């Protein structure tokens, strides 16, 4: 269950990063604070919008979904169920794949790096690692044994 708690906290951090970038993209905040890096170049590129929706909004929705599933997963009624762990792993895997695609665009197409995007990439990568650990160790201490999704009883 600790992996679900960690994912909830990390998803909240990722949510606020994505929210900040989305608010900038829709014009709700005036200037993007980036320090070093080329955040504005990335955020104003043609790849910052996907199917007519700002890419940062996908992050807002994705991190919110991870947060909600993790939060539900720590509730007593779901604490011993495997479904939240599987869903967290699926969501984190999708988020990581999307992030890898966006990072590729930043480095090889846009030729600019956004600090906030790197921060989000680190967050989703850590969420993915934690979800994989949670998947591998699910059920330990409860008399059930699962290893990478294969369930059986120990000998």
N, C-alpha and C positions, 0 to 999 in steps of 0.2 A: 504494500500500500504506500510505502514511502516514495516509490517511483511516481505514483500518481500525484502525490503532494508536490514533489519537485517539478513535475511537468506543469502543474497548475501555476506555480510561482514563475517558472520560466515563460509560460504562455502569457502571463500578465505583463511581463517585461516586454516580450515581443509585440504584444498588442499595443502598448504605448508607443513603441518605436514606429510601428506601421501606422498608427493613428496620427502621429506627428507628421509623417511623410504624406499621408492622405490629405490631412488638413491643409498642408502646403499646396498640394497639387490642385485642390479645389478652390484655392484662393482664400481660405478662412484665416490663414496667418500670412503675414507679408513676406518675411525674409527667412530663408532656411539657414539655420546656424550649423555650420559644418566644420569650422576651423580650417584644417588642411583637407585637401581632397576636392573633388569636383562634383559635389552633390547636385548642384543646380544643373550641370551639364547632363547628368544622368536623369534627373527628374523632369527635364524639359525635352528629353530626346523622344523620338517617335516610338521607342520601345517602352516608354513609361505608361502607355495606355494599351490595354489588351482587350479586344472585342468591345471597344468603346468605353471601357471601365478602367480607371487608374489602377495600375498594378498594386499600389500600396493598399487599395481597398481589399484586394484578395488577401493580403496579409492580415488586415483587420479581421476579416471574416474567418480566416484560417486559425489565427491565434485565439479568437473568441471561441471557436468550436473546440479547440484543444483544451482551453480553460474549462469550458462547461463539461466536457466529457470527463476530464480529470476530477472536477469538483463532484460530479455525480458518482464517479468511481470510488471516492473516499467515504461515501455515505454507507452506513451500516448495512442497508439492504443490498448494496452492490459490492461491498468490500471483498467478498470471497468469490465473486463472479469473474469469469475470464473475459467476458465480452468488452468491458471498458478497456482492458489492456490491449486486446486485439484492435479495437477501434482507434485507440491512441497511436498504436504502431502504424496503422494504415494512414491515418491523418498526417503523422510525422513524416512518413515515407513520401507521401505526395508533396508535402511542403518542402522536403529536402530536394526532391527532384526538380520542382519548380524553381527553387533557389539556385540550384546548380545551373539551370538554364539561364536565369537572370544574371548570375555571376559571369557566365561565359559571355553574355552580351556586353556586360560592363567592360571586361578585360579585352576581348578580341574584336568587338564591333564598335562600341562607343568610345573605347580607349580612355575611359574615365572611371574612377572609383569613388563611390559614395560611402563615407564613413558609416552613415546610418544603415545603409544596405549591408555593409560588412557586419555591423552589429547584429542585425536581424539574421544574417546567415549563420553567425556563430550561435545565436540563440536556438534556431531551428535545428542546427547540427547537434547541439547538446541535448535538445529534446528528443531527437531521433536516437541518440546513443542511450539515453535514459530509458526510452521506450523499449529498445531492444534488450537492455538488461532486465527490465521488468517482464518482458515476454519470456526470456530465458529462465528467470528465477520465479515465475509465477507459481504460487501454491506452496513455496517452501515454508515449512513451519506449520502447515495446515494438514499434513498427512498426505498431500497430493504432490506428485512429482511431474514436472513438465520441463522439457528441454527443447527450446526453439520450436515450440508448438506441437511437439509430439508427446502425447500423454500416455503414461503407463505407470504401473505401480513399481516401486523399487523391489529388487529381488529379496 
